[in-house]
Amino acid sequence: MKISCQKLGKRFNRDWIFRNFTYDFLAAQSYAITGANGSGKSTLLQVIAGAIASSEGSVEYGQHNSKLKSIIASENAYQYLSIAAPYLEVVEEMTVTEFFSFHQNFKPFIPGWDIQQIIAHVGLEKAAHKQIRYYSSGMKQRVKLAQCIFSDTAIVLLDEPCTNLDSTGIELYHQLINDHCRDRLVVVSSNDEVEYRFCTEKIEVTSYK
């Protein structure tokens, strides 16, 4: 998978958050979008994800190998990507078992992993039958990361992925990245190096003002 951004810009009212963002995100590579709070990191990630529309420019999603190159329609791009972010909600009236079962109807998990294995791997097996609304903020973040990283997608988008995680949770996050994201396109939006230290490319969003 490849994401090509051409002269992307996003404006709220009269204020431009970023402009003239031209960049190619390539398969099996990891990228960090950095910048101070309020600089537009999350907005850029959401535009890349197709969650919000850009004010100008375009985002193109491509799938290719040595013999074939095809463009994926933007309305179908969600099938190829997964995202975890603090502002994305989970269904708190469900247990994590029910939530993952519900999610799997729309996007399958990576081969070789079933729901109970995933729950145990992220340390939530003792709370598997408890409604998510009774989880701590750190436990909810583990749910979001598991939903994102274990989804069978070519693109993984992470916005401040270690939000509310303790040191054990941060270690789990890096283990998940190392074990399951080596061959995927990963983009991390963060101003904390702990969250993106594995990324090979760094993009400063304030360079596109």
ABEGO torsion letter per residue (X at the ends): XBBBBBGBBBBBEABBABBGBBBBBBBGBBBBBBEBBGAGAAAAAAAAAGABBBABEBBBBBBBBAABBBBBBAAAAAAABBBBBAABBBBAABBAAAAAAAAAAABBBBBGBBAAAAAAAAGAAAAAABBAAABBAAAAAAAAAAAAAABBBABBBBBGAABGBBAAAAAAAAAAAAAAAAABBBBBBBABAAAAAABABBBBAAAAX
